[in-house]
Amino acid sequence: MRKVVSGLFHSLDGAVEGPDQWQFDSFDAELGELMTRTIGSIDEAIMGRVTYEEWSGYWPNSAPGEDNPFSEFINTVPKHVASTTLTGPLAWQNSHLIEGNLHDHVRHLKESQGHDVGVQGSISIVRELFLAGLLDELVLVTHPVIAGRSFRRLFQHEDPTTRLDLTDLVRTSAGNVVQTYRLRPT
């Protein structure tokens, strides 16, 4: 069975939104290598409407290559877009709308052949799949920064208490802490 995985940049004060505004000064070569390995295991992606709209305006115009392996990855990988407001067909290469229930679609992807399925960006989708028990692995890249302001957090005060197992921990030379979690079996 395939794994559904997600990795998010995370500040010390819990922000996961707007990492382009607070994480670049601590993005080091070690973190880049970890990310390249991670995307190497993903052969399909899930994202929400907001991420799709933001990224489809940026990534198709970015230069792929050695300095930007994410560009080649995200432009070529099949992208499943969860939205109740977008209509198809979608313009970005290899993108299609998820028809029907998101949870059913994710279960179908998990049962199909292939490598990992990565949830890209999409804070609300990551949270929804995590709380539904459909996200197999959550990687939080905690940067040594207080983002401040009112950036969105991954989890909310009203979320249920949820136990996790830490399966991997890496510290980079720039002070990033890469934590990999999975839901603790009940």
Secondary structure, DSSP 4 states (H G I P E B T S, - for coil): ---EEEEEEEETT-B-S-GGGTSGGG--HHHHHHHHHHHHTEEEEEEEHHHHHHHHTTGGGSPPBTTBHHHHHHHHS-EEEE-SS--SS-SSTTEEEPPS-HHHHHHHHHHSSSSEEEE-S-HHHHHHHHHTT---EEEEEEES----TT--BSS-TTSPP--EEEEEEEE-TTS-EEEEEEEPP-
